[in-house]
Amino acid sequence: MSEPVALPAFKDNYIWCLRQENKALVVDPGDPQVVLAYLASQQLELDLILITHHHWDHVDGIQLLRQHYPQARVLLPAVEQHKIAAAGEGVAHGDIIHWQQYQFQVMAVPGHTVGHLAYYCAPWLFCGDTLFNAGCGRLFEGTAEQMWHSLNQIMALPADTWLYPTHEYTLANLEFARWADPNNPELERYQKQSKAQRDRGEPTLPTRLSDQLRFNPYLRAVDPVLQQHWQQENALELFRFLRQRKDQW
């Protein structure tokens, strides 16, 4: 079974590509040229496009890719179809997508946007801008309650799940994490490891859910010790507090 490949795009985006024989699936192709170049170099035919949410850097490549590969299916959030210029099939929470030998479960994870989706095919989760390495998405449209519910859905997945976010924000996120979770003894080591990866030109993604449960301050909002440190009465209130502080960071 092949592993998803990161196609760097723009300043800090990753377009994830999964291949099966000569067919390819891509997630959030904001930059079509990056995808077209990779497909040509690997002699692959684009067969399926998965969209997590409507922001331009996730959807702007759809139309050109469909011109080159008109048979490719485009699956996008049904709630956000009216916000996406390109045509596609709307999907929603609980839908099952079959592609080649893979089966993807659609998860509604609102917060960053109201209709944000994630796509789960064990052991992979394509989570868009909901959860990052050591961070989470800004609440552009949803509420803290919605995002916290979404993060809890992800935390309920198996600990060996590999997370495939769409942005390389890890080093900046870890700077904030060390402030937010000052007594976490592992953060400095993880920060050094992540910086070494970036210095070598390597992505810090994907990342295991088990690691995020140790290093991601938003997921660690469940820790009573951290709640007490910030004088927040429960996990939701600590999450809300940390997300607001990060917006001002």
Order of alpha helices (4+ residues) and beta strands (2+ residues): beta-beta-beta-alpha-beta-alpha-alpha-beta-beta-beta-beta-beta-beta-beta-beta-alpha-beta-alpha-alpha-beta-alpha-alpha-alpha
